[in-house]
């Protein structure tokens, strides 16, 4: 695992981070990691949402319903 060092952090942020860590019952280091993971997870979700929103509106859901689906793959080659 790699280490991450952040320099020049305002003392108010450090104290707030320590309070959050205590409130969640974990170390300051574990709190830092949880915050970073949460922020990156939210970023990934926003990118996925943007992708979905960029898809063109090509019809209604009913247009894509399967008709008489037997659950078997169709015979394509005889």
C-alpha positions as YAML, in Angstrom:
chain: A
units: angstrom
residues:
- id: 1
  name: UNK
  ca: [0.00, 0.00, 0.00]
- id: 2
  name: UNK
  ca: [1.13, 3.53, -0.71]
- id: 3
  name: UNK
  ca: [1.20, 6.41, 1.74]
- id: 4
  name: UNK
  ca: [-0.39, 9.80, 1.18]
- id: 5
  name: UNK
  ca: [0.98, 12.93, 2.83]
- id: 6
  name: UNK
  ca: [-0.93, 16.19, 2.74]
- id: 7
  name: UNK
  ca: [0.97, 19.30, 3.80]
- id: 8
  name: UNK
  ca: [-0.32, 22.68, 4.87]
- id: 9
  name: UNK
  ca: [-3.70, 21.56, 6.17]
- id: 10
  name: UNK
  ca: [-5.48, 24.23, 8.21]
- id: 11
  name: UNK
  ca: [-5.65, 23.41, 11.92]
- id: 12
  name: UNK
  ca: [-9.45, 23.86, 11.87]
- id: 13
  name: UNK
  ca: [-9.74, 21.09, 9.30]
- id: 14
  name: UNK
  ca: [-7.53, 18.81, 11.38]
- id: 15
  name: UNK
  ca: [-9.70, 19.37, 14.47]
- id: 16
  name: UNK
  ca: [-12.90, 18.81, 12.47]
- id: 17
  name: UNK
  ca: [-11.46, 15.61, 11.04]
- id: 18
  name: UNK
  ca: [-10.51, 14.38, 14.49]
- id: 19
  name: UNK
  ca: [-14.04, 15.10, 15.74]
- id: 20
  name: UNK
  ca: [-15.56, 13.20, 12.82]
- id: 21
  name: UNK
  ca: [-13.21, 10.28, 13.43]
- id: 22
  name: UNK
  ca: [-14.20, 10.15, 17.09]
- id: 23
  name: UNK
  ca: [-17.89, 10.37, 16.18]
- id: 24
  name: UNK
  ca: [-17.49, 7.38, 13.85]
- id: 25
  name: UNK
  ca: [-15.36, 5.44, 16.34]
- id: 26
  name: UNK
  ca: [-12.30, 5.21, 14.17]
- id: 27
  name: UNK
  ca: [-8.80, 6.63, 13.95]
- id: 28
  name: UNK
  ca: [-8.05, 9.88, 12.16]
- id: 29
  name: UNK
  ca: [-6.23, 7.86, 9.50]
- id: 30
  name: UNK
  ca: [-9.24, 5.60, 8.97]
- id: 31
  name: UNK
  ca: [-11.48, 8.68, 8.77]
- id: 32
  name: UNK
  ca: [-9.20, 10.25, 6.15]
- id: 33
  name: UNK
  ca: [-9.37, 7.08, 4.06]
- id: 34
  name: UNK
  ca: [-13.16, 6.85, 4.40]
- id: 35
  name: UNK
  ca: [-13.56, 10.45, 3.24]
- id: 36
  name: UNK
  ca: [-11.31, 9.90, 0.22]
- id: 37
  name: UNK
  ca: [-13.09, 6.67, -0.73]
- id: 38
  name: UNK
  ca: [-16.50, 8.33, -0.40]
- id: 39
  name: UNK
  ca: [-15.44, 11.29, -2.54]
- id: 40
  name: UNK
  ca: [-14.06, 9.05, -5.28]
- id: 41
  name: UNK
  ca: [-17.13, 6.80, -5.20]
- id: 42
  name: UNK
  ca: [-19.37, 9.84, -5.66]
- id: 43
  name: UNK
  ca: [-17.21, 11.00, -8.58]
- id: 44
  name: UNK
  ca: [-17.53, 7.58, -10.26]
- id: 45
  name: UNK
  ca: [-21.31, 7.66, -9.77]
- id: 46
  name: UNK
  ca: [-21.57, 11.14, -11.30]
- id: 47
  name: UNK
  ca: [-19.60, 9.99, -14.33]
- id: 48
  name: UNK
  ca: [-21.91, 6.98, -14.76]
- id: 49
  name: UNK
  ca: [-24.97, 9.22, -14.43]
- id: 50
  name: UNK
  ca: [-23.53, 11.56, -17.08]
- id: 51
  name: UNK
  ca: [-23.04, 8.58, -19.37]
- id: 52
  name: UNK
  ca: [-26.64, 7.47, -18.89]
- id: 53
  name: UNK
  ca: [-27.93, 10.99, -19.45]
- id: 54
  name: UNK
  ca: [-25.92, 11.28, -22.68]
- id: 55
  name: UNK
  ca: [-27.73, 8.32, -24.25]
- id: 56
  name: UNK
  ca: [-30.30, 9.39, -26.83]
- id: 57
  name: UNK
  ca: [-34.00, 8.90, -26.20]
- id: 58
  name: UNK
  ca: [-34.76, 6.23, -28.80]
- id: 59
  name: UNK
  ca: [-38.17, 5.02, -27.73]
- id: 60
  name: UNK
  ca: [-40.43, 3.85, -24.96]
- id: 61
  name: UNK
  ca: [-39.64, 0.96, -22.63]
- id: 62
  name: UNK
  ca: [-42.41, -1.06, -24.31]
- id: 63
  name: UNK
  ca: [-40.50, -0.81, -27.60]
- id: 64
  name: UNK
  ca: [-37.79, -3.00, -26.10]
- id: 65
  name: UNK
  ca: [-39.92, -5.67, -24.43]
- id: 66
  name: UNK
  ca: [-39.34, -9.26, -25.43]
- id: 67
  name: UNK
  ca: [-42.20, -10.97, -27.20]
- id: 68
  name: UNK
  ca: [-42.88, -14.68, -26.61]
- id: 69
  name: UNK
  ca: [-39.58, -15.21, -24.83]
- id: 70
  name: UNK
  ca: [-39.11, -18.95, -24.35]
- id: 71
  name: UNK
  ca: [-35.84, -18.44, -22.50]
- id: 72
  name: UNK
  ca: [-33.93, -20.28, -25.23]
- id: 73
  name: UNK
  ca: [-31.52, -18.72, -27.63]
- id: 74
  name: UNK
  ca: [-32.90, -18.43, -31.16]
- id: 75
  name: UNK
  ca: [-31.53, -20.69, -33.87]
- id: 76
  name: UNK
  ca: [-29.46, -18.48, -36.11]
- id: 77
  name: UNK
  ca: [-27.55, -21.06, -38.20]
- id: 78
  name: UNK
  ca: [-29.13, -24.26, -39.50]
...
